Amino acid sequence: MKCGARTAILASVAILLASASAATAQSFSTDQRQQIESIIKDYLLQHPEVMQDVMAELEKRQQAAEVEKRRVAVEENNATLFSSPHQVVLGNPHGNVTMVEFFDYNCGFCKRALSDMLNLLKTDPNLKFVLKEFPVLGEGSVEAAHVAVAARMQDVTGKKYIEFHQKLLGGRGLADKARALAVAKEVGFDMARIEKDMSSDEVKKTIDEDMKLADALGVSGTPSYVIGDEVVVGAVGIDALREKIKAERK
């Protein structure tokens, strides 16, 4: 069957179904309903491939609705997403494009994506890169996030923080409090202050803000990125990220 004919039949079926649903004062009789159901059933049995078309269209519409929902969420949370006083800012703080990454120190895909971030920062002088703690992979991740935020509080420039971030995210084994503290000490942070700041309101506010923001955007996994008004889920690779940045600049 040609696509046009199939579409026409589907449209007819849709009209019949809509009519059946909308009918109130003059409902179909039992015989009429049975005839309509029989027509639909016979057609679908003869052309089961139509269901594939229907499911594909449904999935397409659901994806479009999800993209739009996230776009609206980015717009509504713009200030918190791109300019929060609690976030880590790397690269050019006045860059003409901002990329946000939600990450977890125990995420294997985040570890793979670390080189993407470093390459982008190295090759794109007009990129502002924002890091958001999203510790969803267990208590060790939460502990590591507390240490990381405490480290950020000591280093407003981000120069020491990025070294800490690379060593902790790029290392092997479980990231938890002990390992994060060891990395912070290796990098040269004030450990007495780190220990004190880990339980501060600033740490709690930062992580709570990031978790609520991720929820608002529909982010459930790591890494996830926000570029412009688009949420990009997964370690999509540096080429895809560059394309997103390029498109945002246009």
C-alpha contacts under 8 A as a table, 3 or more apart, distances in Angstrom:
res1	aa1	res2	aa2	distance
1	M	5	A	6.62
1	M	6	R	6.49
2	K	5	A	5.40
2	K	6	R	6.26
3	C	6	R	5.09
3	C	7	T	6.06
4	G	7	T	5.11
4	G	8	A	6.20
5	A	8	A	5.04
5	A	9	I	6.27
6	R	9	I	5.20
6	R	10	L	6.12
6	R	50	V	7.86
7	T	10	L	5.02
7	T	11	A	6.04
8	A	11	A	5.04
8	A	12	S	6.23
9	I	12	S	4.98
9	I	13	V	6.16
10	L	13	V	5.00
10	L	14	A	6.04
11	A	14	A	4.98
11	A	15	I	6.17
12	S	15	I	5.06
12	S	16	L	6.22
13	V	16	L	5.06
13	V	17	L	6.14
13	V	40	I	6.84
14	A	17	L	5.07
14	A	18	A	5.97
15	I	18	A	5.00
15	I	19	S	5.93
16	L	19	S	5.04
16	L	20	A	6.08
16	L	36	I	7.39
17	L	20	A	4.99
17	L	21	S	6.18
18	A	21	S	5.08
18	A	22	A	5.97
19	S	22	A	5.08
19	S	23	A	5.88
20	A	23	A	5.44
20	A	27	S	7.44
20	A	28	F	7.01
20	A	33	R	7.91
21	S	24	T	7.98
23	A	26	Q	5.84
23	A	27	S	5.01
23	A	28	F	7.28
24	T	27	S	5.35
28	F	31	D	7.93
28	F	32	Q	5.69
28	F	33	R	6.02
29	S	32	Q	5.12
29	S	33	R	6.25
30	T	33	R	5.24
30	T	34	Q	6.18
31	D	34	Q	5.10
31	D	35	Q	6.16
32	Q	35	Q	5.07
32	Q	36	I	6.23
33	R	36	I	5.14
33	R	37	E	6.09
34	Q	37	E	5.11
34	Q	38	S	5.97
35	Q	38	S	5.03
35	Q	39	I	6.19
36	I	39	I	5.18
36	I	40	I	6.31
37	E	40	I	5.21
37	E	41	K	5.99
38	S	41	K	5.07
38	S	42	D	5.95
39	I	42	D	5.29
39	I	43	Y	6.14
40	I	43	Y	5.25
40	I	44	L	6.17
41	K	44	L	5.24
41	K	45	L	6.11
42	D	45	L	5.17
42	D	46	Q	6.20
43	Y	46	Q	5.15
43	Y	47	H	5.99
44	L	47	H	4.93
44	L	48	P	5.11
44	L	50	V	6.91
44	L	51	M	7.55
45	L	48	P	5.55
47	H	50	V	5.87
48	P	51	M	5.70
48	P	52	Q	7.53
49	E	52	Q	5.23
49	E	53	D	6.77
50	V	53	D	5.06
50	V	54	V	6.25
51	M	54	V	4.89
51	M	55	M	6.05
52	Q	55	M	5.15
52	Q	56	A	6.01
53	D	56	A	5.10
53	D	57	E	6.12
54	V	57	E	5.17
54	V	58	L	6.11
55	M	58	L	4.95
55	M	59	E	6.07
56	A	59	E	5.13
56	A	60	K	6.11
57	E	60	K	4.97
57	E	61	R	6.18
58	L	61	R	5.17
58	L	62	Q	6.12
59	E	62	Q	5.03
59	E	63	Q	6.09
60	K	63	Q	5.21
60	K	64	A	6.21
61	R	64	A	5.04
61	R	65	A	6.09
62	Q	65	A	5.04
62	Q	66	E	6.15
63	Q	66	E	5.04
63	Q	67	V	6.18
64	A	67	V	5.12
64	A	68	E	6.23
65	A	68	E	5.14
65	A	69	K	6.07
66	E	69	K	4.99
66	E	70	R	6.17
67	V	70	R	5.23
67	V	71	R	6.12
67	V	230	E	7.55
67	V	231	V	7.75
68	E	71	R	4.94
68	E	72	V	6.23
69	K	72	V	5.30
69	K	73	A	6.27
70	R	73	A	4.87
70	R	74	V	6.12
70	R	217	L	5.37
70	R	218	G	6.82
70	R	229	D	7.93
70	R	230	E	7.25
70	R	231	V	6.71
71	R	74	V	5.16
71	R	75	E	6.34
71	R	229	D	5.26
71	R	230	E	6.03
71	R	231	V	7.53
72	V	75	E	5.07
72	V	76	E	6.15
73	A	76	E	5.07
73	A	77	N	6.06
73	A	216	A	6.30
73	A	217	L	5.57
74	V	77	N	5.21
74	V	78	N	5.59
74	V	81	L	7.42
74	V	217	L	6.70
74	V	229	D	5.78
74	V	230	E	7.68
75	E	78	N	5.12
75	E	229	D	6.91
77	N	80	T	5.57
77	N	81	L	5.89
77	N	213	L	7.53
78	N	81	L	5.10
78	N	82	F	6.01
78	N	83	S	7.75
79	A	82	F	5.54
79	A	83	S	5.16
79	A	84	S	6.40
80	T	83	S	5.65
80	T	84	S	4.67
80	T	213	L	7.85
81	L	84	S	6.44
81	L	100	V	7.62
81	L	213	L	7.32
82	F	98	T	7.12
82	F	100	V	7.31
82	F	130	V	7.29
83	S	87	Q	7.71
84	S	87	Q	5.70
86	H	202	E	7.61
86	H	205	K	7.81
86	H	206	T	5.41
87	Q	130	V	6.77
87	Q	131	L	6.45
87	Q	132	K	6.37
87	Q	206	T	7.21
88	V	130	V	5.60
88	V	131	L	5.25
88	V	132	K	7.15
88	V	152	R	6.83
88	V	158	G	7.10
89	V	93	P	6.57
89	V	128	K	6.89
89	V	129	F	5.77
89	V	130	V	4.70
89	V	131	L	6.65
89	V	158	G	6.81
90	L	93	P	6.93
90	L	121	L	7.82
90	L	128	K	6.22
90	L	129	F	5.02
90	L	130	V	6.24
90	L	131	L	7.96
90	L	158	G	6.18
90	L	162	I	7.77
91	G	95	G	7.88
91	G	121	L	5.66
91	G	125	P	7.09
91	G	126	N	7.75
91	G	127	L	6.04
91	G	128	K	5.15
91	G	129	F	5.82
92	N	95	G	4.96
92	N	125	P	6.42
92	N	126	N	5.87
92	N	127	L	5.62
92	N	128	K	4.82
92	N	129	F	7.59
93	P	127	L	7.89
93	P	128	K	5.31
93	P	129	F	7.94
94	H	126	N	7.50
94	H	128	K	6.71
95	G	98	T	6.73
95	G	125	P	7.48
95	G	126	N	4.27
95	G	127	L	4.78
95	G	128	K	4.93
96	N	126	N	5.76
96	N	127	L	6.48
96	N	128	K	7.42
96	N	249	R	7.39
97	V	126	N	6.83
97	V	127	L	5.38
97	V	128	K	6.11
97	V	227	I	7.70
97	V	228	G	7.47
97	V	245	I	6.90
97	V	248	E	7.09
97	V	249	R	6.73
98	T	127	L	6.03
98	T	128	K	4.58
98	T	129	F	5.78
98	T	130	V	7.19
98	T	227	I	6.42
98	T	228	G	7.11
99	M	127	L	7.38
99	M	128	K	6.27
99	M	129	F	4.94
99	M	130	V	6.08
99	M	225	Y	6.78
99	M	226	V	5.78
99	M	227	I	4.95
99	M	228	G	7.55
100	V	129	F	5.95
100	V	130	V	4.58
100	V	131	L	5.88
100	V	132	K	7.13
100	V	225	Y	5.32
100	V	226	V	4.98
100	V	227	I	6.67
101	E	129	F	7.74
101	E	130	V	6.27
101	E	131	L	5.12
101	E	132	K	5.96
101	E	223	P	6.54
101	E	224	S	5.69
101	E	225	Y	4.49
101	E	226	V	6.65
102	F	131	L	6.28
102	F	132	K	4.75
102	F	133	E	5.97
102	F	134	F	5.66
102	F	214	A	7.75
102	F	222	T	6.21
102	F	223	P	5.60
102	F	224	S	5.24
102	F	225	Y	6.33
103	F	107	C	7.34
103	F	110	C	6.29
103	F	131	L	7.47
103	F	132	K	6.50
103	F	133	E	5.77
103	F	134	F	5.30
103	F	135	P	7.17
103	F	222	T	5.21
103	F	223	P	5.02
103	F	224	S	7.05
104	D	107	C	5.27
104	D	110	C	6.92
104	D	133	E	6.55
104	D	134	F	5.44
104	D	135	P	4.89
104	D	136	V	6.75
104	D	137	L	7.10
104	D	141	S	6.44
104	D	145	A	7.99
104	D	222	T	6.51
104	D	223	P	7.51
105	Y	110	C	7.41
105	Y	111	K	7.80
105	Y	135	P	7.28
105	Y	141	S	5.96
105	Y	144	A	7.00
105	Y	145	A	7.59
105	Y	168	L	7.04
105	Y	169	L	5.21
105	Y	175	A	6.16
106	N	110	C	7.90
106	N	137	L	6.58
106	N	140	G	7.95
106	N	141	S	6.10
106	N	169	L	7.28
106	N	174	L	6.44
106	N	175	A	5.87
107	C	110	C	5.13
107	C	111	K	6.42
107	C	137	L	7.33
107	C	222	T	6.77
107	C	223	P	7.80
108	G	111	K	5.06
108	G	112	R	6.50
109	F	112	R	5.03
109	F	113	A	6.15
109	F	222	T	7.19
109	F	223	P	6.70
109	F	234	G	7.68
109	F	235	A	6.05
110	C	113	A	4.88
110	C	114	L	6.11
110	C	169	L	7.68
110	C	222	T	6.53
110	C	223	P	5.38
110	C	235	A	7.03
111	K	114	L	5.26
111	K	115	S	7.98
111	K	169	L	5.84
111	K	170	G	5.73
112	R	115	S	6.67
112	R	116	D	7.95
112	R	235	A	7.58
113	A	116	D	5.14
113	A	117	M	6.73
113	A	223	P	7.70
113	A	235	A	5.87
113	A	237	G	6.96
114	L	117	M	5.33
114	L	118	L	6.40
114	L	166	Q	7.51
114	L	169	L	7.67
114	L	170	G	7.37
115	S	118	L	5.02
115	S	119	N	5.97
116	D	119	N	5.23
116	D	120	L	6.14
116	D	237	G	6.71
116	D	238	I	5.14
117	M	120	L	5.16
117	M	121	L	6.17
117	M	238	I	7.95
118	L	121	L	5.16
118	L	122	K	6.13
119	N	122	K	5.02
119	N	123	T	6.06
120	L	123	T	5.27
120	L	124	D	5.55
120	L	127	L	7.74
120	L	238	I	7.71
120	L	242	R	7.94
121	L	124	D	5.54
121	L	125	P	6.85
121	L	127	L	6.82
121	L	129	F	7.69
122	K	125	P	7.22
124	D	127	L	5.67
132	K	210	D	5.96
133	E	145	A	6.39
133	E	206	T	7.99
133	E	207	I	6.22
133	E	210	D	6.07
133	E	211	M	7.70
134	F	207	I	7.37
134	F	210	D	6.45
134	F	211	M	6.09
134	F	214	A	7.68
134	F	222	T	7.71
135	P	138	G	7.20
135	P	141	S	5.01
135	P	142	V	5.22
135	P	145	A	6.63
136	V	141	S	6.85
136	V	142	V	7.51
136	V	221	G	7.95
137	L	140	G	7.63
137	L	141	S	5.88
138	G	141	S	5.51
138	G	142	V	6.72
139	E	142	V	5.03
139	E	143	E	6.22
139	E	176	D	7.59
140	G	143	E	5.10
140	G	144	A	6.14
140	G	174	L	7.16
140	G	175	A	5.89
140	G	176	D	4.01
140	G	177	K	6.64
141	S	144	A	5.09
141	S	145	A	6.11
141	S	175	A	6.27
141	S	176	D	5.94
142	V	145	A	5.08
142	V	146	H	6.37
142	V	176	D	7.59
143	E	146	H	5.19
143	E	147	V	6.55
143	E	176	D	5.37
143	E	177	K	4.84
144	A	147	V	5.21
144	A	148	A	6.14
144	A	175	A	6.08
144	A	176	D	4.82
144	A	177	K	5.18
144	A	179	R	7.81
144	A	180	A	5.49
145	A	148	A	4.92
145	A	149	V	6.14
145	A	207	I	7.72
146	H	149	V	5.35
146	H	150	A	6.26
146	H	198	M	5.44
146	H	199	S	7.78
146	H	203	V	6.20
146	H	207	I	7.96
147	V	150	A	5.08
147	V	151	A	6.16
147	V	177	K	6.86
147	V	180	A	6.24
147	V	181	L	6.68
147	V	194	I	6.90
147	V	198	M	5.84
148	A	151	A	4.99
148	A	152	R	6.21
148	A	165	H	7.68
148	A	180	A	7.45
149	V	152	R	4.92
149	V	153	M	6.30
149	V	198	M	7.47
149	V	203	V	5.80
149	V	206	T	7.48
150	A	153	M	5.13
150	A	154	Q	6.90
150	A	194	I	5.48
150	A	197	D	5.30
150	A	198	M	5.36
150	A	203	V	6.59
151	A	154	Q	5.38
151	A	155	D	6.64
151	A	161	Y	6.52
151	A	184	A	7.22
151	A	189	F	7.05
151	A	194	I	6.40
152	R	155	D	5.15
152	R	156	V	6.58
152	R	158	G	7.07
152	R	161	Y	6.02
153	M	156	V	6.61
153	M	197	D	7.97
154	Q	189	F	7.58
155	D	158	G	5.50
155	D	159	K	7.14
155	D	160	K	6.45
155	D	161	Y	6.39
157	T	160	K	7.83
158	G	161	Y	4.84
158	G	162	I	5.94
159	K	162	I	5.66
159	K	163	E	6.97
160	K	163	E	5.29
160	K	164	F	6.38
160	K	187	V	7.02
161	Y	164	F	4.97
161	Y	165	H	6.00
162	I	165	H	4.85
162	I	166	Q	6.07
163	E	166	Q	5.21
163	E	167	K	6.24
163	E	187	V	6.97
164	F	167	K	5.30
164	F	168	L	6.10
164	F	183	V	6.33
164	F	184	A	6.17
164	F	187	V	6.19
165	H	168	L	5.33
165	H	169	L	5.82
165	H	170	G	7.86
166	Q	169	L	5.36
166	Q	170	G	5.33
166	Q	171	G	7.86
167	K	170	G	5.20
167	K	171	G	5.65
167	K	183	V	6.76
168	L	171	G	5.41
168	L	175	A	6.95
168	L	179	R	7.70
168	L	180	A	6.43
168	L	183	V	6.44
169	L	175	A	7.79
174	L	179	R	7.80
175	A	179	R	5.83
175	A	180	A	6.47
176	D	179	R	5.46
176	D	180	A	5.95
177	K	180	A	5.18
177	K	181	L	6.00
178	A	181	L	5.26
178	A	182	A	6.21
179	R	182	A	5.02
179	R	183	V	6.26
180	A	183	V	5.13
180	A	184	A	6.16
181	L	184	A	4.98
181	L	185	K	6.14
181	L	191	M	7.83
182	A	185	K	5.15
182	A	186	E	6.17
183	V	186	E	4.95
183	V	187	V	6.16
184	A	187	V	5.18
184	A	188	G	6.32
184	A	189	F	5.61
184	A	191	M	7.45
185	K	188	G	5.10
185	K	189	F	5.67
185	K	190	D	7.52
185	K	191	M	6.40
186	E	189	F	7.80
189	F	194	I	7.44
190	D	193	R	5.46
190	D	194	I	6.21
191	M	194	I	4.78
191	M	195	E	6.11
192	A	195	E	5.28
192	A	196	K	6.34
193	R	196	K	4.99
193	R	197	D	5.90
194	I	197	D	5.16
194	I	198	M	6.02
195	E	198	M	5.48
195	E	199	S	7.64
196	K	199	S	6.28
196	K	200	S	7.10
197	D	200	S	4.92
197	D	202	E	7.91
197	D	203	V	7.25
198	M	203	V	6.31
199	S	203	V	6.74
199	S	204	K	7.51
200	S	203	V	5.52
200	S	204	K	6.70
201	D	204	K	5.09
201	D	205	K	5.95
202	E	205	K	5.09
202	E	206	T	6.03
203	V	206	T	5.17
203	V	207	I	6.32
204	K	207	I	5.44
204	K	208	D	5.97
205	K	208	D	5.16
205	K	209	E	5.86
206	T	209	E	5.20
206	T	210	D	6.24
207	I	210	D	5.11
207	I	211	M	6.13
208	D	211	M	5.20
208	D	212	K	6.15
209	E	212	K	5.27
209	E	213	L	6.04
210	D	213	L	5.04
210	D	214	A	6.13
211	M	214	A	5.17
211	M	215	D	6.28
212	K	215	D	5.07
212	K	216	A	6.19
213	L	216	A	5.06
213	L	217	L	6.28
214	A	217	L	5.16
214	A	218	G	6.13
214	A	219	V	4.90
214	A	220	S	7.15
215	D	218	G	5.08
215	D	219	V	5.88
215	D	220	S	7.29
216	A	219	V	7.66
217	L	231	V	7.73
219	V	224	S	6.88
219	V	233	V	7.60
221	G	224	S	6.60
221	G	233	V	7.43
221	G	234	G	7.41
222	T	233	V	7.42
222	T	234	G	6.26
222	T	235	A	7.91
223	P	233	V	6.70
223	P	234	G	5.22
223	P	235	A	5.97
224	S	231	V	7.13
224	S	232	V	5.71
224	S	233	V	4.45
224	S	234	G	5.44
224	S	235	A	7.48
225	Y	231	V	5.70
225	Y	232	V	4.91
225	Y	233	V	6.29
225	Y	234	G	7.84
226	V	229	D	6.86
226	V	230	E	5.60
226	V	231	V	4.51
226	V	232	V	6.03
227	I	230	E	5.41
227	I	231	V	6.61
227	I	232	V	7.58
227	I	244	K	6.86
227	I	245	I	6.87
227	I	248	E	7.29
228	G	248	E	6.07
233	V	236	V	7.60
236	V	240	A	6.11
236	V	241	L	7.12
237	G	240	A	5.67
237	G	241	L	6.42
238	I	241	L	5.01
238	I	242	R	6.04
239	D	242	R	5.13
239	D	243	E	6.30
240	A	243	E	5.10
240	A	244	K	6.34
241	L	244	K	5.05
241	L	245	I	6.25
242	R	245	I	5.03
242	R	246	K	6.02
243	E	246	K	4.99
243	E	247	A	6.07
244	K	247	A	5.13
244	K	248	E	6.19
245	I	248	E	5.08
245	I	249	R	6.27
246	K	249	R	5.21
246	K	250	K	6.55
247	A	250	K	5.25
